[in-house]
Amino acid sequence: MADWIEAALGDGRLGRAAERVVRVLRDQPRFASYASTAELAERAGVNVATVVRAAQALGFSGWPALRVELRSRYLASLSAGEVLAEHAGSDADPVRAAVRADREGLRTLELTLEPGRVRALAASIHAARRTRVVGSGTFAAPGLQLAHAAGIMGYDVERFDVGGTALVNALGRMGPEDLLLACDLWRLPTALRAAVRVAGQRSVPVAVITDRRDSPLAEGAAHLLLVPSEGVGMFPSLVPAMSVIHAVLAELARIGGDGVLRAVRDTERLWEETELF
Protein backbone atom coordinates (compact mmCIF):
# COMPACT_ATOMS: atom_id res chain seq x y z
CA MET A 1 0.00 0.00 0.00
CA ALA A 2 2.84 2.38 0.86
CA ASP A 3 4.51 1.81 -2.52
CA TRP A 4 1.22 2.35 -4.36
CA ILE A 5 0.56 5.63 -2.49
CA GLU A 6 4.05 6.91 -3.26
CA ALA A 7 3.62 6.05 -6.93
CA ALA A 8 0.20 7.76 -7.03
CA LEU A 9 1.62 10.92 -5.49
CA GLY A 10 4.51 11.06 -7.93
CA ASP A 11 6.44 14.26 -7.29
CA GLY A 12 3.48 15.84 -5.50
CA ARG A 13 3.60 16.74 -1.86
CA LEU A 14 0.84 16.77 0.74
CA GLY A 15 0.08 19.20 3.50
CA ARG A 16 0.32 18.09 7.11
CA ALA A 17 -3.43 17.43 7.44
CA ALA A 18 -3.67 15.48 4.17
CA GLU A 19 -0.64 13.44 5.24
CA ARG A 20 -2.65 12.25 8.25
CA VAL A 21 -5.33 10.99 5.86
CA VAL A 22 -2.74 9.12 3.80
CA ARG A 23 -1.29 7.61 6.99
CA VAL A 24 -4.68 6.04 7.76
CA LEU A 25 -4.86 4.66 4.23
CA ARG A 26 -1.39 3.21 4.56
CA ASP A 27 -1.66 1.79 8.07
CA GLN A 28 -5.35 0.78 8.20
CA PRO A 29 -6.32 -0.33 4.66
CA ARG A 30 -9.20 -2.52 5.82
CA PHE A 31 -10.84 0.32 7.78
CA ALA A 32 -10.20 2.84 5.00
CA SER A 33 -11.72 0.57 2.36
CA TYR A 34 -15.02 0.57 4.27
CA ALA A 35 -15.06 4.07 5.77
CA SER A 36 -17.27 6.94 4.72
CA THR A 37 -15.73 10.35 4.15
CA ALA A 38 -16.82 11.47 7.62
CA GLU A 39 -15.50 8.30 9.31
CA LEU A 40 -12.11 8.64 7.65
CA ALA A 41 -11.94 12.32 8.55
CA GLU A 42 -12.69 11.51 12.18
CA ARG A 43 -10.08 8.74 12.30
CA ALA A 44 -7.44 11.03 10.75
CA GLY A 45 -8.41 14.01 12.91
CA VAL A 46 -9.16 16.27 9.93
CA ASN A 47 -12.22 17.72 8.24
CA VAL A 48 -14.10 16.19 5.31
CA ALA A 49 -12.67 18.70 2.84
CA THR A 50 -9.16 17.50 3.67
CA VAL A 51 -10.14 13.92 2.86
CA VAL A 52 -11.44 15.06 -0.53
CA ARG A 53 -8.24 17.03 -1.23
CA ALA A 54 -6.10 14.03 -0.27
CA ALA A 55 -8.05 11.81 -2.66
CA GLN A 56 -7.60 14.34 -5.44
CA ALA A 57 -3.88 14.56 -4.72
CA LEU A 58 -3.73 10.81 -5.33
CA GLY A 59 -5.36 11.31 -8.72
CA PHE A 60 -9.02 10.53 -7.92
CA SER A 61 -12.11 12.65 -8.36
CA GLY A 62 -12.99 12.28 -4.67
CA TRP A 63 -13.23 9.86 -1.77
CA PRO A 64 -15.81 7.45 -3.34
CA ALA A 65 -13.52 6.77 -6.32
CA LEU A 66 -10.48 6.30 -4.08
CA ARG A 67 -12.41 3.98 -1.74
CA VAL A 68 -13.36 1.73 -4.68
CA GLU A 69 -9.67 1.43 -5.54
CA LEU A 70 -8.68 0.75 -1.92
CA ARG A 71 -11.37 -1.90 -1.49
CA SER A 72 -10.46 -3.65 -4.73
CA ARG A 73 -6.76 -3.66 -3.85
CA TYR A 74 -7.46 -4.97 -0.36
CA LEU A 75 -9.71 -7.81 -1.57
CA ALA A 76 -7.31 -8.69 -4.38
CA SER A 77 -4.66 -9.36 -1.73
CA LEU A 78 -6.83 -12.09 -0.15
CA SER A 79 -7.46 -15.69 -1.17
CA ALA A 80 -11.02 -16.87 -1.89
CA GLY A 81 -11.21 -18.37 1.60
CA GLU A 82 -9.99 -15.14 3.17
CA VAL A 83 -12.55 -13.13 1.23
CA LEU A 84 -15.27 -15.48 2.46
CA ALA A 85 -14.01 -15.04 6.03
CA GLU A 86 -13.97 -11.27 5.49
CA HIS A 87 -17.72 -11.37 4.91
CA ALA A 88 -18.58 -14.15 7.37
CA GLY A 89 -21.22 -13.20 9.90
CA SER A 90 -21.73 -9.78 8.37
CA ASP A 91 -25.41 -10.46 7.75
CA ALA A 92 -27.89 -13.06 8.96
CA ASP A 93 -29.65 -13.11 5.59
CA PRO A 94 -27.16 -13.59 2.74
CA VAL A 95 -29.88 -13.31 0.10
CA ARG A 96 -30.88 -9.80 1.13
CA ALA A 97 -27.23 -8.95 1.77
CA ALA A 98 -26.36 -9.90 -1.81
CA VAL A 99 -29.07 -7.60 -3.18
CA ARG A 100 -27.94 -4.76 -0.90
CA ALA A 101 -24.31 -5.24 -1.95
CA ASP A 102 -25.22 -5.05 -5.62
CA ARG A 103 -27.36 -1.98 -5.01
CA GLU A 104 -24.44 -0.33 -3.20
CA GLY A 105 -22.12 -1.30 -6.04
CA LEU A 106 -24.42 0.38 -8.55
CA ARG A 107 -24.69 3.47 -6.36
CA THR A 108 -20.90 3.68 -6.18
CA LEU A 109 -20.65 3.14 -9.94
CA GLU A 110 -23.06 6.01 -10.56
CA LEU A 111 -20.90 8.27 -8.39
CA THR A 112 -17.59 7.32 -9.97
CA LEU A 113 -18.23 6.35 -13.60
CA GLU A 114 -17.20 8.86 -16.24
CA PRO A 115 -19.83 8.70 -19.03
CA GLY A 116 -17.36 10.08 -21.54
CA ARG A 117 -15.24 6.96 -21.18
CA VAL A 118 -18.23 4.74 -21.93
CA ARG A 119 -19.08 6.79 -25.02
CA ALA A 120 -15.46 6.65 -26.20
CA LEU A 121 -15.36 2.85 -25.84
CA ALA A 122 -18.63 2.48 -27.75
CA ALA A 123 -17.30 4.76 -30.49
CA SER A 124 -14.19 2.59 -30.81
CA ILE A 125 -16.27 -0.59 -31.10
CA HIS A 126 -18.43 1.15 -33.70
CA ALA A 127 -15.36 2.16 -35.72
CA ALA A 128 -13.39 -1.09 -35.32
CA ARG A 129 -13.24 -3.68 -38.09
CA ARG A 130 -13.67 -6.36 -35.44
CA THR A 131 -13.72 -6.46 -31.64
CA ARG A 132 -12.53 -9.46 -29.65
CA VAL A 133 -13.44 -9.79 -25.98
CA VAL A 134 -11.54 -11.84 -23.38
CA GLY A 135 -12.11 -12.67 -19.74
CA SER A 136 -11.56 -15.58 -17.38
CA GLY A 137 -14.10 -17.83 -15.69
CA THR A 138 -17.18 -16.06 -14.42
CA PHE A 139 -15.55 -12.74 -15.30
CA ALA A 140 -16.03 -13.58 -18.97
CA ALA A 141 -19.78 -12.95 -18.54
CA PRO A 142 -19.70 -9.22 -19.42
CA GLY A 143 -17.91 -10.10 -22.65
CA LEU A 144 -20.50 -12.75 -23.47
CA GLN A 145 -23.29 -10.20 -23.12
CA LEU A 146 -21.45 -7.62 -25.20
CA ALA A 147 -20.60 -10.07 -28.00
CA HIS A 148 -24.12 -11.48 -28.20
CA ALA A 149 -26.03 -8.19 -28.18
CA ALA A 150 -23.56 -6.26 -30.33
CA GLY A 151 -23.61 -9.09 -32.85
CA ILE A 152 -27.39 -8.81 -33.13
CA MET A 153 -26.87 -5.11 -33.90
CA GLY A 154 -24.52 -5.95 -36.76
CA TYR A 155 -21.17 -5.41 -35.08
CA ASP A 156 -18.36 -7.94 -35.48
CA VAL A 157 -17.82 -8.67 -31.79
CA GLU A 158 -16.72 -12.12 -30.61
CA ARG A 159 -15.81 -13.47 -27.20
CA PHE A 160 -12.88 -15.84 -26.73
CA ASP A 161 -11.89 -17.95 -23.76
CA VAL A 162 -8.67 -16.60 -22.32
CA GLY A 163 -5.66 -18.65 -23.42
CA GLY A 164 -5.45 -21.47 -25.94
CA THR A 165 -4.76 -21.61 -29.65
CA ALA A 166 -8.08 -20.10 -30.74
CA LEU A 167 -7.35 -16.82 -28.99
CA VAL A 168 -3.73 -16.71 -30.16
CA ASN A 169 -4.83 -17.36 -33.73
CA ALA A 170 -7.45 -14.62 -33.46
CA LEU A 171 -4.87 -12.17 -32.14
CA GLY A 172 -2.62 -13.09 -35.05
CA ARG A 173 -5.28 -11.86 -37.47
CA MET A 174 -5.80 -8.56 -35.69
CA GLY A 175 -4.25 -5.18 -36.37
CA PRO A 176 -4.52 -1.45 -35.63
CA GLU A 177 -8.04 -1.27 -37.13
CA ASP A 178 -9.36 -3.79 -34.58
CA LEU A 179 -10.03 -3.66 -30.81
CA LEU A 180 -9.33 -6.05 -27.94
CA LEU A 181 -11.51 -5.68 -24.83
CA ALA A 182 -10.29 -7.36 -21.63
CA CYS A 183 -12.25 -7.81 -18.40
CA ASP A 184 -9.91 -7.87 -15.38
CA LEU A 185 -11.61 -8.32 -12.00
CA TRP A 186 -10.17 -9.51 -8.68
CA ARG A 187 -7.17 -11.56 -9.87
CA LEU A 188 -5.38 -11.27 -13.20
CA PRO A 189 -4.77 -14.56 -15.06
CA THR A 190 -1.35 -14.73 -16.71
CA ALA A 191 -3.00 -15.78 -19.99
CA LEU A 192 -5.09 -12.59 -20.03
CA ARG A 193 -2.01 -10.48 -19.46
CA ALA A 194 -0.22 -12.35 -22.24
CA ALA A 195 -3.11 -11.72 -24.64
CA VAL A 196 -2.99 -7.99 -23.97
CA ARG A 197 0.79 -8.02 -24.43
CA VAL A 198 0.47 -9.74 -27.82
CA ALA A 199 -2.21 -7.23 -28.84
CA GLY A 200 0.13 -4.39 -27.95
CA GLN A 201 2.91 -5.91 -30.02
CA ARG A 202 0.56 -5.97 -33.01
CA SER A 203 -0.58 -2.35 -32.40
CA VAL A 204 -4.11 -3.52 -31.58
CA PRO A 205 -5.91 -0.93 -29.39
CA VAL A 206 -6.84 -2.38 -26.00
CA ALA A 207 -9.82 -1.53 -23.79
CA VAL A 208 -9.94 -2.69 -20.16
CA ILE A 209 -12.82 -3.02 -17.72
CA THR A 210 -11.31 -3.48 -14.27
CA ASP A 211 -11.81 -2.87 -10.57
CA ARG A 212 -8.28 -1.51 -10.06
CA ARG A 213 -6.96 1.68 -11.60
CA ASP A 214 -3.42 0.27 -11.51
CA SER A 215 -4.31 -3.03 -13.16
CA PRO A 216 -1.27 -4.29 -15.07
CA LEU A 217 -3.48 -4.15 -18.16
CA ALA A 218 -4.08 -0.42 -17.75
CA GLU A 219 -0.66 0.64 -19.02
CA GLY A 220 -1.00 1.59 -22.65
CA ALA A 221 -4.75 0.88 -22.73
CA ALA A 222 -6.71 3.06 -25.13
CA HIS A 223 -9.77 2.81 -22.89
CA LEU A 224 -9.99 2.16 -19.15
CA LEU A 225 -13.33 1.75 -17.35
CA LEU A 226 -13.28 1.32 -13.58
CA VAL A 227 -16.04 -0.58 -11.79
CA PRO A 228 -16.65 -1.59 -8.17
CA SER A 229 -16.84 -5.36 -7.78
CA GLU A 230 -17.33 -6.39 -4.16
CA GLY A 231 -19.96 -9.04 -3.46
CA VAL A 232 -21.00 -10.68 -0.19
CA GLY A 233 -19.42 -14.11 -0.62
CA MET A 234 -16.03 -15.22 -1.81
CA PHE A 235 -16.37 -13.90 -5.37
CA PRO A 236 -16.77 -10.38 -6.74
CA SER A 237 -20.09 -9.09 -8.01
CA LEU A 238 -20.49 -8.68 -11.77
CA VAL A 239 -23.50 -6.36 -11.51
CA PRO A 240 -21.58 -3.06 -11.94
CA ALA A 241 -19.52 -4.47 -14.83
CA MET A 242 -22.68 -5.75 -16.53
CA SER A 243 -24.28 -2.34 -16.05
CA VAL A 244 -21.36 -0.73 -17.88
CA ILE A 245 -21.78 -3.23 -20.72
CA HIS A 246 -25.48 -2.33 -20.86
CA ALA A 247 -24.48 1.33 -21.16
CA VAL A 248 -22.00 0.54 -23.95
CA LEU A 249 -24.69 -1.37 -25.84
CA ALA A 250 -27.15 1.49 -25.44
CA GLU A 251 -24.57 3.91 -26.85
CA LEU A 252 -23.80 1.52 -29.74
CA ALA A 253 -27.50 1.45 -30.60
CA ARG A 254 -27.61 5.25 -30.56
CA ILE A 255 -24.58 5.89 -32.74
CA GLY A 256 -25.41 2.97 -35.05
CA GLY A 257 -28.75 4.55 -35.92
CA ASP A 258 -30.61 3.11 -38.89
CA GLY A 259 -27.84 0.60 -39.59
CA VAL A 260 -28.40 -1.04 -36.22
CA LEU A 261 -32.16 -1.05 -36.76
CA ARG A 262 -31.75 -2.82 -40.11
CA ALA A 263 -29.34 -5.37 -38.61
CA VAL A 264 -31.70 -6.18 -35.74
CA ARG A 265 -34.64 -6.61 -38.10
CA ASP A 266 -32.57 -8.86 -40.37
CA THR A 267 -31.47 -10.95 -37.39
CA GLU A 268 -35.05 -11.36 -36.21
CA ARG A 269 -36.09 -12.39 -39.72
CA LEU A 270 -33.42 -15.10 -39.72
CA TRP A 271 -34.60 -16.29 -36.31
CA GLU A 272 -38.11 -16.64 -37.65
CA GLU A 273 -36.98 -18.45 -40.81
CA THR A 274 -34.97 -20.97 -38.82
CA GLU A 275 -37.71 -21.31 -36.17
CA LEU A 276 -35.34 -20.61 -33.29
CA PHE A 277 -38.16 -19.35 -31.10
C-alpha positions in Angstrom: 0.0 0.0 0.0 2.8 2.4 0.9 4.5 1.8 -2.5 1.2 2.4 -4.4 0.6 5.6 -2.5 4.1 6.9 -3.3 3.6 6.0 -6.9 0.2 7.8 -7.0 1.6 10.9 -5.5 4.5 11.1 -7.9 6.4 14.3 -7.3 3.5 15.8 -5.5 3.6 16.7 -1.9 0.8 16.8 0.7 0.1 19.2 3.5 0.3 18.1 7.1 -3.4 17.4 7.4 -3.7 15.5 4.2 -0.6 13.4 5.2 -2.7 12.3 8.3 -5.3 11.0 5.9 -2.7 9.1 3.8 -1.3 7.6 7.0 -4.7 6.0 7.8 -4.9 4.7 4.2 -1.4 3.2 4.6 -1.7 1.8 8.1 -5.4 0.8 8.2 -6.3 -0.3 4.7 -9.2 -2.5 5.8 -10.8 0.3 7.8 -10.2 2.8 5.0 -11.7 0.6 2.4 -15.0 0.6 4.3 -15.1 4.1 5.8 -17.3 6.9 4.7 -15.7 10.4 4.1 -16.8 11.5 7.6 -15.5 8.3 9.3 -12.1 8.6 7.6 -11.9 12.3 8.5 -12.7 11.5 12.2 -10.1 8.7 12.3 -7.4 11.0 10.8 -8.4 14.0 12.9 -9.2 16.3 9.9 -12.2 17.7 8.2 -14.1 16.2 5.3 -12.7 18.7 2.8 -9.2 17.5 3.7 -10.1 13.9 2.9 -11.4 15.1 -0.5 -8.2 17.0 -1.2 -6.1 14.0 -0.3 -8.1 11.8 -2.7 -7.6 14.3 -5.4 -3.9 14.6 -4.7 -3.7 10.8 -5.3 -5.4 11.3 -8.7 -9.0 10.5 -7.9 -12.1 12.6 -8.4 -13.0 12.3 -4.7 -13.2 9.9 -1.8 -15.8 7.4 -3.3 -13.5 6.8 -6.3 -10.5 6.3 -4.1 -12.4 4.0 -1.7 -13.4 1.7 -4.7 -9.7 1.4 -5.5 -8.7 0.7 -1.9 -11.4 -1.9 -1.5 -10.5 -3.6 -4.7 -6.8 -3.7 -3.9 -7.5 -5.0 -0.4 -9.7 -7.8 -1.6 -7.3 -8.7 -4.4 -4.7 -9.4 -1.7 -6.8 -12.1 -0.1 -7.5 -15.7 -1.2 -11.0 -16.9 -1.9 -11.2 -18.4 1.6 -10.0 -15.1 3.2 -12.6 -13.1 1.2 -15.3 -15.5 2.5 -14.0 -15.0 6.0 -14.0 -11.3 5.5 -17.7 -11.4 4.9 -18.6 -14.2 7.4 -21.2 -13.2 9.9 -21.7 -9.8 8.4 -25.4 -10.5 7.8 -27.9 -13.1 9.0 -29.7 -13.1 5.6 -27.2 -13.6 2.7 -29.9 -13.3 0.1 -30.9 -9.8 1.1 -27.2 -9.0 1.8 -26.4 -9.9 -1.8 -29.1 -7.6 -3.2 -27.9 -4.8 -0.9 -24.3 -5.2 -1.9 -25.2 -5.1 -5.6 -27.4 -2.0 -5.0 -24.4 -0.3 -3.2 -22.1 -1.3 -6.0 -24.4 0.4 -8.5 -24.7 3.5 -6.4 -20.9 3.7 -6.2 -20.7 3.1 -9.9 -23.1 6.0 -10.6 -20.9 8.3 -8.4 -17.6 7.3 -10.0 -18.2 6.3 -13.6 -17.2 8.9 -16.2 -19.8 8.7 -19.0 -17.4 10.1 -21.5 -15.2 7.0 -21.2 -18.2 4.7 -21.9 -19.1 6.8 -25.0 -15.5 6.6 -26.2 -15.4 2.9 -25.8 -18.6 2.5 -27.8 -17.3 4.8 -30.5 -14.2 2.6 -30.8 -16.3 -0.6 -31.1 -18.4 1.1 -33.7 -15.4 2.2 -35.7 -13.4 -1.1 -35.3 -13.2 -3.7 -38.1 -13.7 -6.4 -35.4 -13.7 -6.5 -31.6 -12.5 -9.5 -29.7 -13.4 -9.8 -26.0 -11.5 -11.8 -23.4 -12.1 -12.7 -19.7 -11.6 -15.6 -17.4 -14.1 -17.8 -15.7 -17.2 -16.1 -14.4 -15.6 -12.7 -15.3 -16.0 -13.6 -19.0 -19.8 -13.0 -18.5 -19.7 -9.2 -19.4 -17.9 -10.1 -22.7 -20.5 -12.7 -23.5 -23.3 -10.2 -23.1 -21.4 -7.6 -25.2 -20.6 -10.1 -28.0 -24.1 -11.5 -28.2 -26.0 -8.2 -28.2 -23.6 -6.3 -30.3 -23.6 -9.1 -32.9 -27.4 -8.8 -33.1 -26.9 -5.1 -33.9 -24.5 -6.0 -36.8 -21.2 -5.4 -35.1 -18.4 -7.9 -35.5 -17.8 -8.7 -31.8 -16.7 -12.1 -30.6 -15.8 -13.5 -27.2 -12.9 -15.8 -26.7 -11.9 -17.9 -23.8 -8.7 -16.6 -22.3 -5.7 -18.7 -23.4 -5.4 -21.5 -25.9 -4.8 -21.6 -29.6 -8.1 -20.1 -30.7 -7.4 -16.8 -29.0 -3.7 -16.7 -30.2 -4.8 -17.4 -33.7 -7.4 -14.6 -33.5 -4.9 -12.2 -32.1 -2.6 -13.1 -35.0 -5.3 -11.9 -37.5 -5.8 -8.6 -35.7 -4.3 -5.2 -36.4 -4.5 -1.4 -35.6 -8.0 -1.3 -37.1 -9.4 -3.8 -34.6 -10.0 -3.7 -30.8 -9.3 -6.0 -27.9 -11.5 -5.7 -24.8 -10.3 -7.4 -21.6 -12.3 -7.8 -18.4 -9.9 -7.9 -15.4 -11.6 -8.3 -12.0 -10.2 -9.5 -8.7 -7.2 -11.6 -9.9 -5.4 -11.3 -13.2 -4.8 -14.6 -15.1 -1.3 -14.7 -16.7 -3.0 -15.8 -20.0 -5.1 -12.6 -20.0 -2.0 -10.5 -19.5 -0.2 -12.4 -22.2 -3.1 -11.7 -24.6 -3.0 -8.0 -24.0 0.8 -8.0 -24.4 0.5 -9.7 -27.8 -2.2 -7.2 -28.8 0.1 -4.4 -28.0 2.9 -5.9 -30.0 0.6 -6.0 -33.0 -0.6 -2.4 -32.4 -4.1 -3.5 -31.6 -5.9 -0.9 -29.4 -6.8 -2.4 -26.0 -9.8 -1.5 -23.8 -9.9 -2.7 -20.2 -12.8 -3.0 -17.7 -11.3 -3.5 -14.3 -11.8 -2.9 -10.6 -8.3 -1.5 -10.1 -7.0 1.7 -11.6 -3.4 0.3 -11.5 -4.3 -3.0 -13.2 -1.3 -4.3 -15.1 -3.5 -4.1 -18.2 -4.1 -0.4 -17.8 -0.7 0.6 -19.0 -1.0 1.6 -22.7 -4.7 0.9 -22.7 -6.7 3.1 -25.1 -9.8 2.8 -22.9 -10.0 2.2 -19.1 -13.3 1.7 -17.4 -13.3 1.3 -13.6 -16.0 -0.6 -11.8 -16.6 -1.6 -8.2 -16.8 -5.4 -7.8 -17.3 -6.4 -4.2 -20.0 -9.0 -3.5 -21.0 -10.7 -0.2 -19.4 -14.1 -0.6 -16.0 -15.2 -1.8 -16.4 -13.9 -5.4 -16.8 -10.4 -6.7 -20.1 -9.1 -8.0 -20.5 -8.7 -11.8 -23.5 -6.4 -11.5 -21.6 -3.1 -11.9 -19.5 -4.5 -14.8 -22.7 -5.8 -16.5 -24.3 -2.3 -16.0 -21.4 -0.7 -17.9 -21.8 -3.2 -20.7 -25.5 -2.3 -20.9 -24.5 1.3 -21.2 -22.0 0.5 -23.9 -24.7 -1.4 -25.8 -27.2 1.5 -25.4 -24.6 3.9 -26.9 -23.8 1.5 -29.7 -27.5 1.5 -30.6 -27.6 5.3 -30.6 -24.6 5.9 -32.7 -25.4 3.0 -35.0 -28.7 4.6 -35.9 -30.6 3.1 -38.9 -27.8 0.6 -39.6 -28.4 -1.0 -36.2 -32.2 -1.1 -36.8 -31.8 -2.8 -40.1 -29.3 -5.4 -38.6 -31.7 -6.2 -35.7 -34.6 -6.6 -38.1 -32.6 -8.9 -40.4 -31.5 -10.9 -37.4 -35.0 -11.4 -36.2 -36.1 -12.4 -39.7 -33.4 -15.1 -39.7 -34.6 -16.3 -36.3 -38.1 -16.6 -37.7 -37.0 -18.4 -40.8 -35.0 -21.0 -38.8 -37.7 -21.3 -36.2 -35.3 -20.6 -33.3 -38.2 -19.4 -31.1 
